[in-house]
Amino acid sequence: MNKNHYIDSRGYKYKNAHMEFFCPLCGTQRAVITNPHLSAKNYLQIFLITVAITACTYSFWELKGIFSFFLVWACFEASLRINFRKEVPCPHCGFDASWYKKDVKVARTKVNEFWTQRGIDPNAKFEKVHTQENMQGGEA
């Protein structure tokens, strides 16, 4: 088998996927599980953490501890966005749609860095190898 055949072409079923799509660079089916927006469950968690902080700091802040809500909210937002950003890059080819949307040149350098870290020439042409096993599976 050709060593340039680097992508597993099987499709996976993702549980509770927030977004399913195909990688525009390599064509692999992808899914992002993390929703970058806060849900009702997250707001309940923020409220409970704020109540706990207010109760713990009541002796010296009194009810001013309620304003910790905004700090906790910012922490939740930041953590969700960071987790979402970690899931966006393709693990097969290194393509990151969020960087591509901001700056195409940076996205290209990130993909080239991805391939050079794996010891593969980023300018090489990759071809799908059609073996007897692949053809029996219905691929042409």
C-alpha positions as CSV (number, residue, x, y, z in Angstrom):
1,M,0.0,0.0,0.0
2,N,1.2,3.5,-0.8
3,K,2.6,5.3,2.2
4,N,1.0,8.5,1.0
5,H,-2.5,7.1,1.7
6,Y,-2.9,8.8,5.0
7,I,-6.6,9.2,5.6
8,D,-8.9,6.6,6.9
9,S,-11.9,6.8,4.6
10,R,-14.4,5.2,7.0
11,G,-17.2,7.3,8.3
12,Y,-17.8,7.6,12.0
13,K,-21.1,8.2,13.8
14,Y,-20.6,11.0,16.2
15,K,-22.9,11.1,19.3
16,N,-24.5,14.4,20.2
17,A,-22.7,16.3,17.4
18,H,-23.4,20.0,17.4
19,M,-22.2,20.4,13.8
20,E,-21.3,17.8,11.2
21,F,-19.4,18.7,8.0
22,F,-16.7,17.5,5.6
23,C,-13.2,18.9,5.8
24,P,-12.8,21.1,2.7
25,L,-9.2,20.2,2.3
26,C,-9.1,16.4,2.7
27,G,-12.8,15.6,2.5
28,T,-13.0,13.6,5.7
29,Q,-16.3,13.6,7.6
30,R,-15.9,15.7,10.7
31,A,-18.1,16.7,13.7
32,V,-17.8,19.3,16.4
33,I,-19.4,18.2,19.7
34,T,-18.9,21.4,21.7
35,N,-21.5,24.1,21.3
36,P,-19.7,27.5,21.6
37,H,-22.8,29.1,23.1
38,L,-24.0,28.8,26.7
39,S,-27.0,26.5,27.3
40,A,-29.6,26.7,30.1
41,K,-27.6,24.1,32.0
42,N,-24.5,26.4,31.9
43,Y,-26.5,29.3,33.2
44,L,-27.8,27.2,36.1
45,Q,-24.2,26.2,36.9
46,I,-23.1,29.9,36.8
47,F,-26.0,30.8,39.1
48,L,-25.1,28.0,41.6
49,I,-21.4,28.9,41.6
50,T,-22.4,32.6,42.1
51,V,-24.6,31.6,45.1
52,A,-21.8,29.6,46.6
53,I,-19.2,32.4,46.1
54,T,-21.7,34.9,47.7
55,A,-22.3,32.6,50.6
56,C,-18.6,32.1,51.2
57,T,-17.7,35.8,51.0
58,Y,-20.8,37.1,52.8
59,S,-19.0,37.9,56.0
60,F,-16.7,40.5,54.4
61,W,-18.4,41.4,51.1
62,E,-22.1,41.0,52.2
63,L,-24.2,40.9,49.0
64,K,-21.6,42.4,46.8
65,G,-20.5,38.8,46.1
66,I,-23.4,38.6,43.7
67,F,-21.3,40.6,41.2
68,S,-19.0,37.6,41.0
69,F,-21.7,36.4,38.5
70,F,-20.0,38.4,35.7
71,L,-16.6,36.9,36.5
72,V,-18.0,33.4,36.5
73,W,-19.9,34.1,33.3
74,A,-16.8,35.3,31.6
75,C,-14.8,32.2,32.7
76,F,-17.6,29.9,31.3
77,E,-17.7,31.8,28.0
78,A,-13.9,31.6,27.6
79,S,-13.7,27.9,28.5
80,L,-16.5,27.0,26.0
81,R,-14.9,29.0,23.2
82,I,-11.5,27.6,23.9
83,N,-12.8,24.0,23.8
84,F,-14.7,24.7,20.6
85,R,-11.6,26.2,19.0
86,K,-9.6,23.0,19.9
87,E,-12.1,20.8,18.0
88,V,-12.2,22.9,14.8
89,P,-8.8,21.9,13.2
90,C,-8.9,18.7,11.2
91,P,-6.8,15.9,12.8
92,H,-6.1,14.4,9.4
93,C,-4.8,17.4,7.4
94,G,-4.5,20.2,9.9
95,F,-7.0,22.5,8.1
96,D,-8.5,25.1,10.5
97,A,-11.6,26.8,9.2
98,S,-11.5,29.5,11.8
99,W,-8.0,30.6,10.7
100,Y,-9.0,30.3,7.1
101,K,-11.9,32.7,7.7
102,K,-9.6,35.2,9.4
103,D,-6.5,35.0,7.2
104,V,-5.8,32.5,4.4
105,K,-2.0,32.9,4.5
106,V,-1.9,32.0,8.2
107,A,-4.2,29.0,7.5
108,R,-1.8,27.8,4.8
109,T,1.2,28.1,7.1
110,K,-0.6,26.2,9.8
111,V,-1.3,23.3,7.4
112,N,2.3,23.3,6.2
113,E,3.5,23.3,9.9
114,F,1.1,20.3,10.5
115,W,2.6,18.3,7.7
116,T,6.2,19.2,8.5
117,Q,5.7,18.1,12.1
118,R,4.7,14.7,10.8
119,G,7.7,14.5,8.5
120,I,5.8,14.7,5.2
121,D,6.4,17.2,2.4
122,P,3.4,19.6,2.4
123,N,3.8,20.1,-1.3
124,A,3.5,16.4,-2.2
125,K,0.5,15.1,-4.2
126,F,-1.6,12.6,-2.3
127,E,-3.6,10.1,-4.3
128,K,-6.2,7.6,-3.1
129,V,-4.9,4.1,-3.6
130,H,-7.6,1.7,-5.1
131,T,-6.8,-1.7,-3.8
132,Q,-8.9,-4.8,-4.3
133,E,-10.4,-4.5,-0.8
134,N,-11.6,-0.9,-1.5
135,M,-13.2,-1.9,-4.8
136,Q,-15.2,-4.7,-3.2
137,G,-16.6,-2.2,-0.7
138,G,-18.3,-0.3,-3.5
139,E,-15.7,2.4,-4.2
140,A,-14.9,3.0,-7.8
